[in-house]
């Protein structure tokens, strides 16, 4: 360390001295890596297969003390200690949130009367979906610590509001397990969000008005959504309501898919663009009104009043839309930007983004794993770093005169913004959704101005006029703008090759890409270009991963076989469409094919008959359809059955209905050396959100082994 940071009396080595000087020159950038280290600690916690000991929480304070002891004497060691302290702090925050979360629920498998206080009401294309707190699964059952979400019947005339007591006969299920080992974990997301179960009503709902308390702004959100949908029916009203309340549940699936395929999905998810419009409009309107009132303008700085008004408007909009993760990040950054403007400091900076990221991770560490957090912060990181890198050249171009030049410069800025944000978020979208949108730049060039100058200002005016009952005219203007965005989305989504399915990036590849992106954007020296290498490796990581040859769902109703670059699925009645879609995304395909009843594939990898299907990929597997299952014992590496197998086979691996009932979905890889089988329980390990092993049913005689 003395050589890296030599004192006046220490010998100087030219190469290391220059490296030390370069490192010292990046002193301002070093602090930006602390949120990255904090995120790494959170990822470490969620990658474990068993819950860590609680005493590990106290590593963070010890490392923080070490930072103060060594940072002044050895800066590089101090920085490393600071990174370790930030990582351990992220790890400790995750452990703390997991320990204070209520235990998951295990709802009974039968229909029962559910009672609870309505917390939120969401309009669907057909019917309503309500979220209940203080719910009881039966008249004499205790009140639950977790919320329950129930979809009411389409023909139910009940119109509950937040704060009402709702009684309904429903079938409740725990959140779904992952569709395959390594898939998105709904149970983990529900565990940290406080959700206990989901279900659907099988009877009419009974509502007692005003029997309980509702979250702040829940009633206003429901009332606003209802009035927007009453004024603007159809897709335009559903999207307008989504922009004002944050709920996308009422948008028809066809239009939702068109918006996503055209690369305009970010316009539906209220985030930085929307809160920037709300706060900027509020800032200038407040400043104008303050200037018009002369006594106030002479005594109070107009910028100060405008900043306070913008902060109030932004905070209100964040709470009204449910304080989702992109809004939390956006509002945190907006607060820093507003305070910087009032103080005469630099408004938008990477340091502000780092503070926003740290704040979100402290309050909700599980959000780091979701696409919302990752895509939101990646886009803003690329935009800020890109602006800082290109600012010297753009400032010179901006000084040119002439309206034509200014308009062209504005269009160029919109295109560069779309390119930078799209390039930064595309790998995260590919990892989570398995799709690429190729014409997002063209769609955004037309849709973003409509959103910025027509849709959001008209929506703000409509919200202000609703107490007076005068919202119809501005809502009509807002709906006109939304129809324009929908027209753009439908046109672009219909272009040839607008969206393409691709093999998703694995988790480790996404982490490598994210590290490279941070390296490229956070440093300022010439070595920042080294970040391109891990970014390329992360993008190519899918080529190093062999997807499973066989997938068995958690209920064994769908069973999938990947052969000849196609996914063949055997589906029983009641098989989950969500599981099928997740499997299709895993292989980067557009659709799956039905497993044939008879015949053989062109490459001879599998052949099917009435007894079952035999699959060859180095070693072999057999999917049984008939009753003579044990005839394959020892002849294949894996035997799969959607029904329970009552006998044992020591020469083959057996996967049956009992296997997935105990351990969840299974994935099978075949190779010349044999078969590798991983269950969802083995993949996730013993964590608080993973259901325990189900209790055995009535004791029965052990199956007789087959030698």
N, C-alpha and C positions, 0 to 999 in steps of 0.2 A: 504494500500500500504506500510506503514511503517513496518508492520509485515512481509510482503513478502520480503522486502528488508531492513532488520534491519541495523541501524547504530551501531557504537560501543557502544552507550549509550542506545540503545533500548533493551528490553528483547528479548531473543532468544527462539523460540519455535522449538524443534528439527526437527519435521516433515516438517514444513514450511521452516525452514532454509535449510534443505537438498534440498527441491524443488527449493528454490531460487538459491542455488549453482548450481543445475543441469541446471536451466534455464540460468544462467550466463555462464555455460560451453558451451551452444549451441549458444553463441553470434554470431559466424560466420554463423550459419545456419539461424538465424532469418531474415537476409536480403533476403534470398531466397524466403520468403513468400510474398515479395512485388509484384513481377509479378503475383503471384496467386491472391492477393487482387485486383490488377488492372484488371485481367480477370473477377473477380467477379463483379466489377463495370460495366464492359461492358455487362455481362450477365444480370445484373439488368436493364440496359437501354433497352435491346432488349426484356425483359420479360414484359415491361409495355404495357398497353392497350391504352394509349394516350401519345402524345409527351409531355415530361416534359418542364417546364419553363426554359428559357435560363439563368436566374440568378443562377441556380444551378451550373453552371460552376465555379462560384467563391467560392464554398465550398472548392475546392482543395487547393488554396493558403492559406486559413485560417487554414486548418488542418495542412498544412506544417509548418506554423509558430508555431502552438501548439506543433509540434514534437520537435522543437528546444528549446521550453520553458520548457518542462517537461521531456525530455529524460535524461538529465544529473542527475536530482534529483530522478526521479522515472523511472528506465529503463523499467519496464514492462508496465507502462502507456504510456511511449514514444513509445514502440513497437506497442501497440494497436492504438495509434494516427497515427503512420506511416502506419499501415495497412488501417486505415480509409482514410488517405490522398491518398494512392495508389488507393484504390477503387474509391474514388471520382474523382481522375485524370482519371481513365479509363472511368468512366461515362461521364466526361466532354469531353474527346476526342471523344467519340461516338456522343455526342450532336453536337460538332463542325463539325464533318464530315457530319452529317445529314443536318445541316443547310447550308453548303456550296455546297451541291450536287444540280445539276439542277433538276427541277421538272420532274416527269415521263411524258412520252408521251402517247397520246391517238390517235394512227393512225386511219385514216378513214377506214371504213369497205370495201372499194372497191379497185380494182387494180388501180395503178397509176404509173407514171414515176418517178423513184427514181434516184437522181443524187448525187454523192458524191466523195470524194477523197479516194482512196483505201489505207487503213492503214495496212491491213494484208490479206494474201491469204493462205488458208488452202486446201490442197489436201484431197479429200474424196475417198473412194473406187470407187465412180463414180461421176465425176464432181468436181467442186470447190466451196468453200465458202469464201466470201469476207466480210471484215469489212470496213464500210464506215464512214468517219468523215466529218463534215460540210455538212451533207446530207440535201437534199431538197425533200420533199414529194409533188412534183408537180413543174411545171416550175416557178410559181410565189410565191411559199411558202417560208417562211423565213428559214434560215439555222438553223439546229438543234444543240443544245448544247450536245446532246448525240449521241453515235454511233449507227449505224444500221448494222445488220448482215444479209446478203442475200446469199442464195444458188442458184447458177446458174444452168441452165438446163444441163442435162447430155451430150446432144449433142451440147452444145454451143462451137464453135471453139475459142472464145475469151480467151486470156491468159493475164489477167491484172496483173500488178506488183504494189507494193506499190509506191504511188506517182502519179499514173494515175488517170484520171477523168473517172468515169464509169457512163453510163446511161443505165437503164434497166427498163422495165415495170415489176412490181412485186406486190405481195400482202403482205403487212406488217401487223404484229400483235404485240401487246404489249406482254411482257414476260408472260408466263402462270402463272395463280394463283395456289396455292397449290392444290394437288389432293384431299385432305381431310383436315379438320381442324386439324392443328398440323403437317402437312406434310412439307417437305422441301419447303421453300419459294423462288421460282425463282425470283419473283418480288423484294424481298428485296435484293437478291444477285445482280440483275441487277441495282438496284438503287444505290448501293455503288460502283459498278464497272464502272458506266458511260454508261451502255448499255441502249438503248431506245426501241429497237424492233427487231424482227426477222421476216424473211419472205423467200419467194422463188420466183424466177423469172418465169414469164410466157411468156417471149419473149427473143429474142437474145440481148446480151449486146453490147453496143457500147463503145469503149475504146479510150480515148485521152491520149497519152503517155506524161508523165512528166508535167502534168498540175498543180500539187500541191506538197506539202511536205509530207513525210512519217516519221513515228517514226524511231529513230536510230536503226540500225540492222535489220529493217523489210525487206528491199530489200535483204540483205545478207542472212537472214533466208529463204526467198522464193527461192533464187537462190540455196542455199545449198540443200534444200529439193528436188528441181527439179533435180539436178544433181545426188543425191543419188538414187532417184527413177528411173532415166534413166539408171543408172549402175546396180542397184539391183532391178529388178521387183519383184512384189509379196509381200508376208508378210515380207520377210527378209529385203527388201528395206524400207517398211513402218516402221518397228520397228527401223531400223538403222537411218532413218530420225528422228524418234521420240526421239532417244537418243541424237542426235546432235542439234535438233531444239526445242524440247519440245512439238511438236504437234503430238497427237495420232490419229488425225482424219482419216488418210489414212489406219489405220490397219483394216483388215477385221474383221467383228464381230465374226466369228467363232474362229479365233485365239485369239482375245481379250478376249473372254469368257474362252478359255482354259488357258490363262495366269492367269486370275483372279481366276479361280476355283482351280488352282494348288498352289495358294499363292505366285505368282511371280509378282503381279501387281505393287509392289514397284519398280521393275526393269524398268518398262516403264515410271514411273513418275520420271523425273530427280530430284534428291534430294541429300541427304548427301553422299550416296555411290558414285554417279557419280562425284560430285564436289570434293570429297576426292581423287578420282583416278586422276582427271585432275590436281589438285593442287600438289599432291604428285609426279606425273610424271614430271610436270613442275619444281618442286623444285629440283629433282635430276638431271634432264637434264641440267638445268641452272647451277647448282653447278659443274657438270662435265665439261661443256663448259668453265666456268670461270677458273677452275683448269688447263685446257689445254692451256689457253692463259697466259703465265707466267707473263708478265708485269702487267696484271690486277690482277692475283692471289697474287702477292706480295704487292699490294697497297690497295686492297679493300677486306674486309672479304667475303669469298665465301658464308657463310651462309646468310649474309645480302642480297647479290645479288640474291641468290636462293629464299629467302623469298619474295623479291619484285617481282621476276618473277612469283612465285606461286600466289601471290595476283592479279597480272595483268591477269594471265590466268584464275583464278577463277572468277574475275569480268567480264571478257569478256564472259566466258561461261554462267554466270548468265544472262547477258543482251541478249545474243544470244538466249537463251531458253525462253525468255519472262519474266524473274524475277518472277516466280511463288512463292507461299508461301513457299513450302519446300525449294526452292532454296534460298529465302531470309534468312530463318533460317539457312540453311547450310552455306551460304557465311558469314553471321554475325559471326557464331561460328568459321568458318575457319579463318577469320581475327583475332579473339581473340587468336586462337590456334597458328597462325603464329607469331603474336606479342609476345606471351608468349615464344615460342621457341627462338625467337631472343633475348628476354630479360633474358633467362635462368629461366623462371618461369614455374609453372605447366601448361601443355598445355591444357588438357581437364578437365573441372570442371563444377559443377552445377551452379556456378556463371556466367560463360560464357553463359550457356544455358539460364539463367534468363535474361541476357542482350539481347540476341537474341530474346527471346519471347517478352520482353518489346518493342524492336524496331519494330517488326512486328505489334504488337497491336497498337502502336502509329500511324503508317502509314496506317494501314488497320484494324480497330477494328472489322469489320464484318467478317474478316477471322477467328476469333476465333470460329465462329459457324460452320465452314465447316469441313468436314472429313480430308482434307489435313493438316490443322494446327493441329488438335487434334491428329491424328495418328503420324504425324511427331515428334511432341514434346514429346508425350508419349513414343515413341520408344527410343528416345535419352535419355530421363529422366531415363528410366529403365536400359539402357545400362550403363550410367555413374554411377548411384547408385549401380548397380550390380557389376561393376568393382571395385568400392571403397570398397564394402563389401567383395568381394572375392579376392582382390589383394594380401593380405598376403599369402594365400594358393597357389595362382597361380604362384606367384613369385618363391616360393620354387620348384614347379614342373617344371618351365621353365628352371631352372638351370641344369636339367638333360642333360647328353650328349648322343650323338648318333642320326643319321639321322632319324631312325625309330621313336624314341621318339619325335623328333621335328615335324615330319610330323603328328604324332598322336596328339600332342599338338595343332597344327594348326587346324586340323579337329575338335578337341574338342572345340576350340575357336569359330569356325564357327557355330557349333551346338548350343553352349551356346548363342551366339549372336542371332541366329534365334529363339531360345526358348524364351529368354527374350523379344526381340522386338515383337515376335508374341503374347506372353501372354499379353503384355501391350497394343497392338493395337487391339486385337481381340474384346474386348467389344465395342470399337468405331466403328469398321467395322460392328459389329452386329447391333448397334444402327442405323447406316446410311443405311446399305445395306441388313440387315436381312439374312446374309449368314455366314457360318463358313467353313473354309478350314482346314482339319485335317492333311494333309500331307505336309504342308508348309515347315517343317524342312527338309524333304528328298529332296524336290524340290530345296530349297535354297542351300543345301549342294553341289549340282551339278551345279546349274546355276550361283551362285555368283562368283565362281572362273573363269568361262568362261567370265563373264562380266568384272571382275577385270583385268585379265591378257591377254585377247584376244580382246574382243569387244571394250572396251573404248580406250585402247592404239592404236589399229588399226584405230579407228574413228578419234582420234586426229591427227594421221599421215596423214590420208586422207584429213582432213580439211586444214592442212598445205600445202599439195601438190596440192590442187585444183587450186590456181592461176597459177601453171605451167602445169595444165592439166594432172597430173600424179597420180590422185586419184584412178584409176581403181584397181591396185593391193592391196593397203591397204583396199579398200572397199570390195574386194573379201574376204579378211581375216575376215573383220568385219562381212560380210554376213554369212561366214562359222560358226563363233561363234554364231550368232543369230539363225541360223538353229539348232544348238545344243541346245540352250535354248528353242526354240519352240518344239523340239523333247522331251525334258524333260517335258515341260508344257503339251503336249498332252498325254504323257504316264501317268503322275501323275493324270491329270484331268480325265482320263478314269478309274482309280482305283475305286473299289466299295466304295461308301460313301465318295468320295474325297471332296465333298462339300455338305452341308446340310442347308436347310432353317430352320430358327428358329424365334420365336417371338422376334421382336426387343426390345431393352432396351428403355424405355421412357426417355424423356429429363431429368426429375428429377433424375432418376436412374443413368443416365450417369454422371450427376453432382456429385452425391454422390460417385460413383466409382472414378471419377477423384480426388475428395478431398482425398479419402482414399489412392490413389496411390501417391499423393503429400505428404501426411503425412508419408507414408512408406519410401519414397525416400529422403525427404528433411531433416528429423531429423536423428540424429546419436545415441541417447540414446536408452535405452531399451523400452521406450514408443513408439518408432516408430512402434512396432508390433501391436499397437492398430489400425493402418491404415488398417489392414486386415479386420476388422469388417465392416466398410463402403464399402469396396470393395466387400465383399460378399453380403451385402445388395443391392448394385447397380446391381450386376449380377443377383440377384433374383428378381429385381424390376418388371420385366415383369409379374411375377405371381400375383402381386397386382393390375394389371391394367386390366380392362374389356374392350376389344376392342368394337367398335360400332357394333350393330346388323345389321344396315342398313347404306349404304353410297349412296349418290346422288351426282354426279359430277356437276361441274359448268355449264355444258350445258344440264344436265339431259339425255344425251344419254346413258351412262352406269349407271345402278342402281344395287348395290350389296347387297346381303343378306348373312349373315354368319349364317349357321345352320349345325348341325351334323358334326362339324369340317371341313366344306368345305365352300368355297365362291362361291355362285351362282350369275352370272351377267347377267342381261338383257341388251343387246347391240343393239343400233340402228346403222344405217349406218352413218359412219363418226366418230364413237366413238374413243377416243384417246387410243392408245396402251400404252402410257406412264402412263396414269391414271390407266389403268388395272394393269400394272406391279407394280405401287406404292401400290395399294390395296392388291395385292398378297403378297408383302413384309410385309405389316402391320400385316397380320395374320400369318406370318411365314409359308407360303405354297409355293409349287413349281408351282402350276398352279390353275386356276379357272375353274369352270364348267358353262355351259350355263344354264340359268334358264329354267326349262322345261315348255312346253306349256300346258301340262295336267299332272295330277297326284299329288301324295302326298308323302312327305318324310317319311322314315321308322319310325322316331320318332314322326311324326305328327306335327312338328313345322310349316310347311308351306304346303299349298295345292294350286294348280294352275288350272285355267280354262281359257276359252276364255275371260271372263270378267276381270280377274286379278288374283293376288296371295295374299293369306292371310297368314300372318306371326305371329306366337305366341311365345312370350318369356316373360311370366308374364302378360304383356298386349299385345295387338294385333295391327298390322299395315296392311294396304291394299295397294297394288300396282295395280293401275288401268290400264287395257289394253283396256277396252271397253269404251263406251260413258256414261254408267249409273253409273257415279262416285258417285253422291250424295246419292245413295241408301245406301252407307256405313256410311253416316254422323251419328255420335253418336254410331255406332255399333263397331267402332275401335278407338284406341287412335290417330293414325296417318293415313292420307290418302296421298298417293304419286302418282303423275302423271307426265309423261314426257311432257304433253301438258298443256297449260294454263287452270286453273280452273276458270270459270267465276262467280261462285256462292260462297257464304260464308257458313261456317259451324262452329257454335260456340261450338259444342260438341266435335269436333275433330281438331287436328292440321293438317293444309293443307300445303303440300310442292309440288309446281308445277314448271313449266318452269319459271314463273315470279319470284318465290322465289330464285332460284339459279341465275337468271339473276341479281337480286338486290344484293344478299348477298353471292354469291359463293357457293362452295360445302357445303353439309349438312351431319351431322352425327347424328344417332338416336340410343339411348339406350332405351330398353324396360324393364320394371320391373313391379311387381304387383301394385306398387303405381302409375303407369302411364308411360308416355314417356318423355324423356329428349332429346331435340333437340338443337344442337349447329351448327351455321353456321360459315363459314370461316371468315366472317366480324366480328362476335362477338368474335371469337377466337383471331384474330389479332388486332382488335380495330382500332382506328383512328390514323394511323401512316403515315408518308410522302410517303411511298412506296405502301400503300394500295389505290387502285383507289377509288375515291369518288362514292357516290351513283349515279347510272345512271339516267339521266334526264328522267322524265316520257314521254311516247309517247303521241300522240294526246288524248286529254281529251275524256273520254267516261263515260257513265252513270255508277254509282257504282253498283256492283253486288247485287242482291237481297239476303238478308240473308235467310238461312234455319233454322228454329227453331226446 
